[in-house]
Amino acid sequence: MRKLGKIFYCNAAFLLLALLLAGCAGSKNVESKQTSNDDTAIQTDEDHNDNEDSNKISKDESEPTTGLEESATVESDDTSSEKAKNEEKGKEDDVLAAYSSEKIEYARVWLQLGPNQEIDELNVRHISAGEPINPNDDTSASYPEDVIQLAGSRLVDGSVTYHGNGDGTIHVYNVPLRWDSADDLDQGVMREVTENIIKNKKTVYVDTGDDAKIKRLIDIMVIH
């Protein structure tokens, strides 16, 4: 009986030990599975966050690119427009490129100050400083500087007498194209009249004018 009791107790001890070992192993498996599941969930969240960050970065990077493309398009359009304007300006400048600056000046002065624009001929005369304002009277005062006299082919076209200052302005002298006879004038009257012409000269800024009209005047210009 003692021997059977010992055997029973030994078997019971082995059985209890086996149950304990089985329980520990099961607990480890559950813990390992739980840890694995937690790691998988963490990794999934990280991947999701990485994908969101990647999508956000891609979106942020794409937006400035669109702005740059639009800016580049606007700049291209502006450049084309500016180029067209420059080409058009170049064509306008070419209209007068074949003419001297002196002829262009004469035409501009007449275009701005000429009494009659419907002329068939533009006559240009150079008068040197010291020559009498009224060439028909010895008592006339003389020009203090070189002048240019512009006139049409007819008396009714009028005239413009001026001195170019070289800075875009001119001195304009109010000199008639034809003088009346001085026979009936008192002594010294012509001197006074011509001196007043000098004193009352006006400084005028000359506009660039219309190139086509200037070209027409140059084409009918006669320089004496």
Residue, then its C-alpha position, 0 to 999 in steps of 0.5 A: m500500500r505504501k508503494l502504491g501511495k508513493i506511485f500515486y503521489c508521484n504521478a500526481a506531482f508529474l501531472l501538476l508539473a505538466l499542467l503548470l508547464a502547459g499553463c506557462a507556455g500558453s501564457k507566453n503564446v498569448e503574450s507573444k500573440q498580443t505583442s505581435n498584434d500590438d506591433t502590427a497595429i503600431q506599424t499600420d498607424e505609422d504607415h498610415n501617417d507616413n502616407e498622409d505626410s507623403n500626400k501632404i508634401s506632394k500636394d504642397e509641392s504641386e501647388p507652388t508649381t502651378g503658381l510658377e507655371e501660371s507666372a511663367t505664362v503671364e511673363s511669357d505673354d508680357t514678354s511677347s507683348e513688349k516685343a511686339k511693341n518694340e517691333e512696332k516702335g522700331k518700324e515707326d523709327d525706320v520711317l525717318a531713319a533715312y532722313s537727317s536730323e536737320k530735315i526732321e527738325y524743319a518738318r517738326v517745327w512747321l508741323q507744330l507752328g506752320p500757319n498752313q499745313e496744306i502746302d505743296e512745298l516747304n522752303v527752307r532758308h538759312i539766315s546768318a547772325g548779323e543779317p538785317i531782320n528786314p533786308n529791305d531797310d538799312t535801319s533794320a536791326s540785325y539777327p543776334e543769332d543764326v536763324i532758319q526761315l520756313a515758308g510755303s510756296r505761296l504768301v498765304d502759307g505764312s512763315v516760321t523764323y526760328h533759331g534751334n537751341g539744340d536742347g529740344t527748344i527753339h527761339v521763335y521770331n515773329v518776322p513777316l514773310r513780306w515787309d510793307s514799303a518803309d517809304d512812308l515810315d518815320q525815321g527810326v520806326m523800322r529800327e524800333v519795330t525790328e528791335n522789338i521783334i528780337k526782344n519779344k522772341k519766344t522759347v518753344y519746346v518742339d514736339t516729336g509730332d507724327d512720323a507720317k506727317i513729318k515724312r510728307l513735309i520732308d518729301i516736299m522740302v526745298i532747301h535754299 
